[in-house]
């Protein structure tokens, strides 16, 4: 009985039309890793990649356990800093139809 259910599910999946959306995850696999590395300082990032297009207001920092998060927006990605060091880099959307992260809160 399980084999029949599995066969039906596989058949249903194969018969479903393919979506034409470009997922951010798919684009990330194709792009070069020319972005700041985790642990780099703000000065290192600015020296290597230039000044950001925009420096957003820091978020957090209300308590010592919640350090302020600084965000720098570059044309292709947004860099997140905690205590002056890169903690993450998130690619920006390539087009409005791309499924990916929402734009940063300003």
Secondary structure, DSSP 8 states (H G I E B T S, - for coil): -HHHHHHHHHHHHHHS------BHHHHHHHS---S--TT-BHHHHHHHH-S-SEEEEEE--SSTTS--EEEEE-SSEEEEEETTEEEEEEE--SSTTSB-------
